Amino acid sequence: MNPVLNISTYLFTPLPDAAALRDVLHERAVNAGLKGTILIAEEGINMFLAGGADEVRGFIAELKQDARFASLEPKESWSDQQPFRKMLVKVKNEIIRMNMPTIRPASGRAPAVTPETLRRWLEAGHDDAGRPVVTLDTRNDFEVDEGTFDNAIDWRITKFTEFPDALRANKAEFEGKTVVSFCTGGIRCEKAAILMQNEGIDNVYQLEGGILKYFELTDGSHYSGGCFVFDRREALGVDLSSVPRMHSETPAAVADESK
């Protein structure tokens, strides 16, 4: 068994003390021998950590003793080597930057669809009400190039801040359809689905847990290629193990683009 446990998790929860949390979380993570990145902002927390299984799970268990983090649900995968070089904890304006301050998932999420349900809909070609189902990739173009759902809508955005304008230019194509937004681990489609609702698009869902949870809970049907991840593994396959990338070029300014 690969000895390094990798987790990704995020939660939109009000953190007015984000700046004070930075040093506390950094000290805990370093003391546990963990490496990775934790982003914290007033809107919540976003984490990618790797280390020994007991240490990683112990860190999360201690964090969840704070009621604000009690509903964290990390997605797990394994590797034979530590995929991160250092332990970073950063305070940001947003844990995933959209530049839309009115989009606040902590105040109410858009409806979510489970991976199992999405697989069933894609197999049938429609949702339970008989509407055609389309998937919308909210990731950056170079991530999409590594793999995506079959026939997914891809607007070739280069950063998530471009998503609102792309949506407004293309939202007519969703009329009469059920649209499921997705990303690597769920964080981007949280904001994307709320924005779509606010823009008057009906029948909008987000994929619960993103691509990684889809890989974990289904056989990966209707998805082709790998899933880009922001660490030295670079891409994961349906079995959540590292796979060779289809494209070796990655834009330099990707440090804060997350799952």
C-alpha positions in Angstrom: 0.0 0.0 0.0 1.3 3.5 -0.8 2.3 5.1 2.5 1.4 8.8 1.9 -2.2 9.9 2.4 -3.3 12.8 0.3 -6.5 14.8 1.2 -8.3 17.7 -0.4 -11.2 19.4 1.4 -12.8 22.7 1.6 -15.7 24.4 3.4 -17.5 27.7 3.0 -17.9 28.9 6.6 -17.5 32.4 8.0 -14.0 32.9 9.4 -13.7 36.5 10.6 -10.5 35.4 12.5 -8.8 34.0 9.3 -5.6 36.0 10.0 -5.3 34.6 13.5 -5.9 31.0 12.3 -3.0 31.2 9.9 -0.3 30.7 12.5 -2.3 28.2 14.6 -2.9 25.9 11.6 0.6 26.2 10.3 2.1 25.2 13.6 -0.2 22.2 13.9 0.5 21.0 10.4 4.3 21.4 10.7 4.3 19.6 14.1 2.4 16.7 12.5 5.0 16.5 9.7 2.4 17.4 7.0 3.1 19.2 3.7 0.7 21.0 1.4 -1.3 24.2 1.2 -4.1 25.6 3.3 -5.9 28.7 2.0 -8.1 30.6 4.5 -10.3 33.6 4.0 -13.3 35.2 5.6 -15.5 32.9 3.4 -13.9 29.6 4.5 -11.0 27.2 4.2 -9.5 25.1 1.3 -6.9 22.5 2.0 -4.5 20.1 0.2 -2.4 18.0 2.7 -0.3 14.9 2.6 1.6 12.9 5.2 1.2 9.8 7.3 -2.3 8.5 7.6 -2.6 8.9 11.3 -1.1 12.4 11.2 -3.3 13.6 8.4 -6.5 12.2 10.0 -5.5 13.4 13.4 -5.0 17.0 12.0 -8.5 16.9 10.5 -10.0 15.4 13.7 -8.5 18.2 15.8 -9.7 20.8 13.3 -13.2 19.5 13.4 -13.4 20.0 17.1 -14.0 23.6 16.1 -17.8 23.6 15.3 -17.2 25.7 12.2 -15.2 22.9 10.6 -17.3 20.0 11.9 -18.8 19.2 8.4 -15.4 18.9 6.6 -15.4 15.8 4.4 -11.9 15.2 3.0 -11.4 13.3 -0.2 -8.6 10.8 0.2 -6.0 9.3 -2.2 -2.7 7.6 -1.8 0.8 8.0 -3.2 4.2 6.4 -2.8 5.9 9.8 -2.3 5.2 13.1 -0.7 3.7 15.2 -3.5 4.3 18.6 -1.8 7.6 20.4 -1.2 6.6 22.4 1.9 3.8 23.4 4.2 2.1 26.7 3.3 -0.8 28.4 5.0 -2.0 31.6 3.3 -4.7 34.1 4.1 -6.6 35.2 1.0 -9.6 37.4 0.0 -11.3 34.3 -1.3 -10.5 30.6 -1.0 -11.3 30.3 -4.7 -11.1 33.6 -6.6 -14.2 34.6 -8.6 -14.3 38.4 -7.9 -18.0 38.1 -7.2 -18.4 39.1 -3.5 -22.2 38.6 -3.6 -21.7 34.8 -4.2 -21.5 33.4 -0.7 -22.0 29.7 -0.5 -22.0 29.7 3.3 -25.3 31.5 3.1 -26.9 28.8 1.0 -25.7 26.2 -1.5 -27.2 25.5 -4.9 -28.7 22.0 -5.1 -26.1 19.2 -5.5 -26.3 15.9 -7.3 -24.4 12.8 -6.1 -21.8 11.1 -8.3 -24.0 8.0 -8.4 -27.0 10.0 -9.6 -25.0 11.8 -12.2 -23.7 8.6 -13.6 -27.2 7.2 -13.8 -28.4 10.4 -15.6 -25.5 10.3 -18.1 -26.2 6.6 -18.8 -29.9 7.4 -19.4 -29.2 10.6 -21.3 -31.7 12.6 -19.1 -32.5 13.3 -15.5 -35.4 11.9 -13.5 -37.8 14.4 -15.0 -36.8 13.5 -18.5 -34.9 16.6 -19.3 -31.6 16.4 -21.3 -28.6 16.6 -19.0 -25.5 18.6 -19.8 -22.3 18.9 -17.8 -20.4 22.1 -17.5 -16.7 22.1 -16.8 -15.8 25.1 -14.6 -12.0 24.4 -14.7 -9.2 26.1 -16.6 -8.6 25.0 -20.2 -5.3 23.2 -19.4 -7.0 21.2 -16.7 -9.8 20.2 -19.1 -7.3 19.1 -21.6 -6.1 16.3 -19.2 -9.6 14.8 -19.1 -13.3 15.7 -18.6 -16.8 14.2 -18.9 -17.8 13.1 -22.4 -19.4 16.0 -24.3 -18.9 18.4 -21.4 -19.3 22.1 -22.2 -15.9 23.8 -22.0 -15.7 27.5 -22.5 -11.8 27.5 -22.6 -11.5 29.9 -19.7 -7.9 30.4 -18.5 -8.9 31.5 -14.9 -12.0 31.2 -12.8 -12.6 34.9 -12.8 -13.5 34.6 -16.5 -16.4 32.3 -15.7 -19.1 34.9 -15.0 -18.6 36.6 -18.4 -18.5 33.3 -20.2 -21.7 32.2 -18.5 -23.5 35.4 -19.5 -22.4 35.0 -23.1 -23.5 31.4 -23.4 -26.4 30.8 -20.9 -29.0 30.5 -23.6 -27.7 27.0 -24.5 -29.0 25.7 -21.1 -32.7 26.4 -21.9 -34.8 23.3 -21.3 -31.9 21.3 -20.0 -30.6 20.2 -16.6 -27.0 21.5 -16.2 -24.5 20.0 -13.7 -21.5 22.1 -13.0 -18.3 20.3 -12.0 -14.7 20.8 -11.1 -11.9 18.8 -9.5 -13.2 18.6 -5.9 -16.3 20.8 -5.8 -15.2 24.2 -4.7 -15.4 26.0 -8.0 -18.8 24.5 -9.0 -20.2 25.6 -5.6 -19.8 29.2 -6.7 -20.6 28.5 -10.4 -23.9 26.9 -9.6 -25.0 29.8 -7.4 -24.1 32.3 -10.1 -26.1 30.3 -12.6 -29.1 30.4 -10.4 -28.7 34.1 -9.9 -28.5 34.6 -13.7 -32.0 32.9 -14.0 -30.9 29.5 -15.2 -33.3 26.8 -14.1 -32.5 23.2 -13.2 -28.9 23.8 -12.0 -26.9 21.3 -9.9 -23.3 21.1 -8.7 -21.5 17.7 -8.6 -21.1 16.8 -5.0 -17.4 16.3 -4.3 -16.4 17.0 -7.9 -14.5 14.7 -10.2 -12.4 13.1 -7.4 -15.6 12.0 -5.6 -17.0 10.7 -8.9 -13.9 8.6 -9.3 -14.2 7.3 -5.7 -17.9 6.4 -5.8 -18.4 5.2 -9.4 -16.6 3.3 -12.1 -15.7 6.5 -13.9 -18.0 5.9 -16.9 -18.7 8.9 -19.1 -15.4 10.5 -18.1 -12.3 10.3 -20.4 -8.7 11.0 -19.4 -7.3 11.9 -16.1 -7.9 14.6 -13.5 -5.3 17.3 -13.1 -4.3 18.0 -9.5 -2.2 20.8 -8.2 0.7 18.8 -6.8 3.6 16.8 -8.1 1.4 13.8 -9.0 -0.1 16.2 -11.6 -2.9 13.9 -12.8 -5.0 11.1 -11.3 -6.9 8.3 -13.0 -10.2 6.7 -12.1 -8.6 4.6 -9.5 -7.2 7.8 -7.9 -3.6 6.8 -8.6 -1.1 9.0 -10.5 -1.2 8.7 -14.3 0.9 10.2 -17.0 -0.3 13.6 -18.2 -1.6 14.0 -21.7 -0.1 17.5 -21.9 3.1 18.6 -20.1 2.7 22.3 -20.3 1.0 24.0 -17.3 0.7 27.8 -17.0 3.0 29.3 -14.3 0.4 31.3 -12.5 -1.8 28.5 -11.1 -0.8 28.4 -7.4 -4.2 29.6 -6.1 -6.4 27.7 -8.5 -7.8 24.9 -6.5 -10.0 21.8 -6.5 
